[in-house]
Amino acid sequence: MQVQYLAADGVQDKSNVAAYFNTLAAQGCEMVIAVGVAPVDALIAGKDRFPSIRYVAVGGAPNAGVTIVEVGSPDEIVEGVAAAVRTLAAST
């Protein structure tokens, strides 16, 4: 498994962060994890163009096709993301 991290530079809004989301999706990522309001908004807005990707969002409202990890302490977020990744990886 390869892991790639992209931090969005510049203004933290959906339109700016969408370019980073699109880069990950176009590169054939099997799973995209978004953390923060703008990255989660960009993921939600763009996910339907890439239906084969599995999505995890830290925070945000429930959305079809996206596993939501509740915001909590750093340890709770780490465990929530890890559990979501394990579950989604096992479903292939």
C-alpha positions as CSV (number, residue, x, y, z in Angstrom):
1,M,0.0,0.0,0.0
2,Q,1.3,3.4,-0.9
3,V,0.3,6.5,1.1
4,Q,0.4,10.0,-0.2
5,Y,-0.2,13.2,1.7
6,L,-1.1,16.5,0.1
7,A,-1.4,19.7,2.1
8,A,-3.4,22.4,0.5
9,D,-1.5,25.6,0.2
10,G,-3.1,29.0,0.1
11,V,-6.7,29.9,0.9
12,Q,-8.5,27.1,2.7
13,D,-11.7,27.0,0.7
14,K,-13.5,24.4,-1.3
15,S,-12.5,25.8,-4.7
16,N,-8.7,25.9,-3.8
17,V,-8.7,22.5,-2.1
18,A,-10.6,20.9,-5.0
19,A,-7.4,20.9,-7.1
20,Y,-5.7,18.8,-4.4
21,F,-8.6,16.4,-4.2
22,N,-8.7,16.1,-8.0
23,T,-5.0,15.3,-8.1
24,L,-5.3,12.4,-5.7
25,A,-8.4,11.1,-7.5
26,A,-6.8,11.3,-10.9
27,Q,-3.7,9.5,-9.7
28,G,-5.8,6.5,-9.1
29,C,-5.9,6.6,-5.3
30,E,-8.0,3.8,-3.8
31,M,-9.0,5.8,-0.7
32,V,-9.0,9.5,0.0
33,I,-9.1,10.8,3.6
34,A,-10.1,14.5,4.2
35,V,-9.6,16.4,7.4
36,G,-10.8,20.0,7.9
37,V,-13.8,21.9,6.6
38,A,-12.4,22.9,3.1
39,P,-11.0,19.4,2.4
40,V,-14.2,17.7,3.5
41,D,-16.3,20.1,1.4
42,A,-14.1,19.4,-1.7
43,L,-14.3,15.7,-1.1
44,I,-18.1,15.8,-0.9
45,A,-18.4,18.0,-4.0
46,G,-16.1,15.9,-6.1
47,K,-16.7,12.3,-4.9
48,D,-19.4,11.4,-7.5
49,R,-16.9,12.0,-10.4
50,F,-14.7,9.2,-8.9
51,P,-17.1,6.5,-7.7
52,S,-14.6,3.7,-7.4
53,I,-12.6,5.5,-4.6
54,R,-13.4,4.9,-1.0
55,Y,-13.8,8.1,1.1
56,V,-13.2,9.0,4.7
57,A,-14.0,12.4,6.1
58,V,-13.0,13.7,9.6
59,G,-16.0,15.7,10.6
60,G,-18.9,16.7,8.4
61,A,-22.5,15.6,8.0
62,P,-23.4,12.0,6.9
63,N,-23.1,11.6,3.2
64,A,-23.7,8.6,1.0
65,G,-20.5,6.9,0.1
66,V,-18.4,8.7,2.7
67,T,-17.3,7.1,6.0
68,I,-17.5,9.9,8.6
69,V,-15.1,9.9,11.6
70,E,-16.4,12.0,14.4
71,V,-14.2,14.9,15.6
72,G,-12.9,14.3,19.1
73,S,-9.5,14.2,20.8
74,P,-6.5,13.6,18.6
75,D,-6.3,10.0,19.9
76,E,-10.0,9.4,19.1
77,I,-9.5,10.8,15.6
78,V,-6.5,8.6,14.9
79,E,-8.3,5.5,16.1
80,G,-11.5,6.5,14.2
81,V,-9.5,7.0,10.9
82,A,-7.6,3.7,11.5
83,A,-10.8,1.8,12.1
84,A,-12.4,3.3,9.0
85,V,-9.4,2.4,6.8
86,R,-9.3,-1.1,8.2
87,T,-13.0,-1.6,7.5
88,L,-12.9,-0.1,4.0
89,A,-9.7,-2.0,3.1
90,A,-11.3,-5.3,4.2
91,S,-14.4,-4.6,2.0
92,T,-12.4,-5.0,-1.3
